[in-house]
Amino acid sequence: MTKYIAYCRKSRDEADKQILSIEAQIAELKEFAKREHLEIIEFVEEAKTAKMPGREQFAEVLKKIEKGHANGIVAWHPDRLARNSMDGGKIIYLLDTGKLLDLKFPTSWFENTPQGKFMLSIAFGQSKYYVDNLSENVKRGLRQKLRNGV
């Protein structure tokens, strides 16, 4: 039977930003697990952007998967797991090596097949594009504020 770790992430550590995000993810994942009869052995929470590699809690989840403590991950959406190419690549590599057997998302479905991994890599790529594009848009707005003397 697959044992899952539920990974819940919000982008910021500030208390007043996205305050209900992790709480809502946990509630939704508990309902999802009950509906789908998933065994979640642990809930892991992290308040850090996934734009760059280096999230401590995410690294711990991957270590637990590599050591065999769990062999599945449940998350709200693939973008909770990876918004950079290194983290997305690690997830796909763990699937390739058979240490990670399954991923579950209430917002989309995943099958551990060549097509499923391809679609997952596209979802990770879209997530990376989103944060990269957002960064460019913010920089453009800041340059315009400078031009306007703000």
C-alpha positions in Angstrom: 0.0 0.0 0.0 1.2 3.5 -0.8 2.1 5.7 2.1 1.8 9.4 1.4 3.4 12.5 2.8 1.2 15.5 2.4 3.2 18.6 1.4 1.6 22.0 1.9 3.4 25.2 0.9 2.7 28.9 0.8 5.0 31.3 -0.9 5.6 33.8 1.9 6.6 33.6 5.5 4.9 36.9 6.5 2.1 36.2 9.0 -0.4 38.5 7.2 0.2 37.1 3.7 -1.7 34.0 2.5 -2.6 33.4 6.1 -5.2 30.7 5.4 -3.4 29.1 2.5 -1.7 26.2 4.4 -4.7 25.7 6.7 -7.0 25.4 3.6 -4.6 23.1 1.8 -4.5 20.8 4.9 -8.3 20.7 5.2 -8.7 20.0 1.4 -6.0 17.3 1.5 -7.6 15.6 4.5 -11.0 15.5 2.7 -9.3 14.3 -0.5 -7.4 11.5 1.3 -10.6 10.4 3.0 -12.5 10.3 -0.3 -9.7 8.5 -2.1 -8.8 6.2 0.8 -5.2 7.4 0.9 -2.9 6.7 3.9 -1.2 10.0 4.8 1.5 9.4 7.4 2.6 13.0 7.8 1.7 16.5 6.9 4.6 18.8 6.1 4.2 22.6 6.0 6.5 25.2 4.5 6.3 28.9 4.0 8.8 29.5 1.3 8.8 30.2 -2.4 9.5 27.3 -4.7 11.1 29.7 -7.3 14.6 28.7 -6.2 15.9 25.3 -5.0 16.7 25.1 -1.3 13.4 24.6 0.6 14.4 22.7 3.8 11.1 20.9 4.4 10.8 19.9 0.8 14.3 18.4 1.0 13.3 16.5 4.1 10.2 15.0 2.2 12.5 13.9 -0.6 14.9 12.3 1.9 12.1 10.4 3.5 11.0 9.2 0.1 14.5 8.1 -0.7 14.8 6.2 2.6 11.5 4.4 2.0 9.5 6.0 4.9 6.9 6.9 2.3 6.4 6.3 -1.4 3.9 8.9 -2.4 3.3 12.6 -2.1 -0.1 14.4 -1.9 -0.2 18.1 -2.6 -2.8 20.7 -3.6 -1.3 21.2 -7.1 2.0 20.3 -8.8 3.1 24.0 -8.4 3.2 23.4 -4.6 6.0 20.9 -5.2 8.1 22.7 -7.8 8.4 26.0 -9.6 12.1 25.5 -10.6 13.7 23.0 -12.9 15.9 21.3 -10.2 13.0 20.4 -7.8 10.8 19.3 -10.7 13.6 17.1 -12.0 14.2 15.5 -8.6 10.5 14.5 -8.4 10.6 13.0 -11.9 13.9 11.2 -11.1 12.4 9.7 -8.0 9.5 8.4 -10.1 12.0 7.0 -12.7 13.9 5.1 -10.0 10.8 3.7 -8.4 11.4 5.3 -5.0 8.4 7.6 -5.5 5.4 5.5 -6.7 2.6 8.0 -6.8 1.6 11.7 -6.7 -1.9 12.7 -5.9 -3.5 16.1 -6.4 -7.2 17.0 -5.8 -6.8 19.6 -8.6 -5.5 17.3 -11.3 -4.6 13.7 -11.9 -1.3 12.0 -12.4 -0.4 8.5 -13.5 3.1 7.1 -13.2 3.5 6.4 -16.9 5.7 7.9 -19.5 2.8 10.1 -20.6 2.0 11.0 -17.0 5.6 12.1 -16.3 5.6 14.1 -19.5 2.5 15.9 -18.4 3.9 16.4 -14.9 7.0 18.0 -16.5 4.8 20.3 -18.5 2.9 21.3 -15.3 6.3 22.0 -13.6 7.4 24.0 -16.7 4.2 26.1 -16.6 4.8 26.8 -12.9 8.3 27.9 -13.6 7.1 30.1 -16.5 4.5 31.7 -14.2 7.1 32.8 -11.6 9.6 33.9 -14.2 7.0 35.9 -16.1 5.7 37.4 -12.8 9.2 38.6 -12.0 9.5 40.3 -15.4 6.2 42.0 -15.0 7.1 43.3 -11.5 10.4 44.6 -12.8 8.7 46.4 -15.7 6.3 48.0 -13.3 9.1 49.2 -11.0 10.9 50.7 -14.0 7.8 52.6 -14.9 7.4 53.9 -11.4 11.0 55.1 -11.6 10.2 56.9 -14.9 7.2 58.5 -13.2 9.3 59.6 -10.2 7.4 57.5 -7.8 
